Amino acid sequence: MSAFVDAAAVAARLGSAEEFTTWVEELDRIGPPAAEVALPEPDQLDELFERLGVHADDAEDLKATRPSPSEDPELWWLLQRCHQTLLRDLGNLDAQWLRWPHLPADFGAKGRFFYPHVFLASIPAVLRYHEKRGISEDVSWATLADLGRQIAIYRRINGVGGLDVQFWFSLHFRGLIYDMGRLQFNRGKIHYDEQMIEATGAPFRPGDTALGVHIPESGPMTQEACEESFRRAKDFYDRYFPEENYRYALCTSWLLDPQLADYLPEDSNIIRFQRRFQVVPGGHDGDKDVFQFVFRMINPSIDQLPRRSTLERAVVSHLEAGKHWKVRSGWVAL
């Protein structure tokens, strides 16, 4: 039985910052699910963590931080309503990205691991959605295993366990993204404006359906592996989501920065990947993205950056020359 708390008590526990006040008010409007959501039982966790690719140290922390309705009533209140937020937008192409804040530092490990527990509680609903669509368990678990990967990356960056990219799992736990081998592809819509579309002669319009392309940390980006992922994605979405008519894919990443071609050989995996896409005008500062995805570091100084590979040396040389990296976007016909 849950200890009784209300939105006011939860807000008081989180603190007076506006992001918490707004979040709690929104969750209070959404309300809890019809039946209280349960977390996986302790005897189910080892098999579940193996399926999700959770490392042993992260598995132990997840077991130790499992919230209790009696001991952690504020966290339990939040967990129920976060779960309901996911459930109400399951499969919804127009759902907004999650903007859930990081919990205050005084929650400790239970705060850092709060969102993984939300997602663990939501796995049965996601699997039912996949099953209803006819999607195989292999694809389901390969997709959800991104959770274990991202928890491990958090530990590498921060030295302790947790998760700080809860927004990213807006896709996985709403049935919007699927693992296709080397690449991931999410259901979505064209977000370019008319000017960007016209500048590249693209054959689509704002709001048309399109897949988003993502590059997880899962091995070399060989041309063959990427080609196979694109092939699988086209077949997969034609079969399981035929009504959405996916004919184009978009990618937004520092990997599409044309400046990389000034440093990397033409036959490098990154340059080959770039060439698939018609890059559109615009972009924004990408130094932080490069620090995080190349070095797994947050706001380092240049002299802290290693130079072990051709890519790392390219990144450092560019920055030492007073230049900056860009996040760019591009599209490709499937």
C-alpha positions, 0 to 999 in steps of 0.5 A: 500500500502506498503512503498517501502523498499529494501533488503539494507534498511531492512539489515540496520534496522536489523544491521550489524551482519552476521546472519542478513546480510546472512538472508536478502540476502537469503530472497531477493533471494527467493523474495515475493509471487506472491500476497502480503500476508495479515494478518487476519483481526481484526474481525477474530482474536478472533475466530482464537485465540480461535482455536489456544489456544492463552491466553488472554494476548498473544491475546492482545499483538498479536493485538497490534503488528500486523505489518502494511505495511505503518508503519512497512515496514521493518517487512512487507518486512520480513513477505512477504518473510518468508511466501514465504519461508514456502510456497515453501517448503510446504509438502517437506520432505527434507526442511531444518529447519528454521534458522531465527534469533531473531529480535534485542531487539530494535524492542520491542514487535513487534520483539518478536511477528514478527514470530507469525504473519508470521505463522498467515498469513500462516495458510490458505495455510497450511489448504488448504494443509491439505484439499487436503490430506483429513486431518480433521479440528480437526487434523489441528487445534489441530496441529496448536494450538501448536503455542498458547501453545509455545507463552504461554510458552515464557511468563512463561519463560521470563515474557513478550510475544513473541516467540523464537522457530520459528525453531520448526514451520518449521514442523507445517507450512509446513504440516510435523507434526500432533497432535495425542493426547498426542504425536506429530509425524512429517514426516521425514527421518532416520538421524542416520549414519551406525555405530549407526544403526549397533550398535542397529541392526536396520532394516532401512538405512539412508534416509529411512522414519521415524516419529519423536516423540515429547512430548508437554506440554499437560498433564500426559504422561500415558502409555495409552495416549501414546499407543493411540497416537502411534496407531493413528499415524500409522493409520493416516500416513498409510491413508493420506501419504501411499506413504511414508511408515512409519514403524518406529519412532524416538525420540530425547529427555532428556526423553530417558536418561537412567540415569533417571532410577536411580531416578524414579520408574519403573512404572513411566510414563517417564520410561515406555515411555523410554522402548518403544525405542531402545536407540542408542549410542551417545547423547549430553549435556542435562542440558539446555534441562532439565532446560527448559522443566522441570523447564521452566528456562534458565540457572538457578543455582542449588540453584534456582531449585525447588524440588516440584516433584519426577522428580524435586528432581531427576534432582537436586540430579543428578546435585548436585552429579556433574553429567550431563543429556544427550539428547539421541535418540532411535527408535521403530517399529510402 
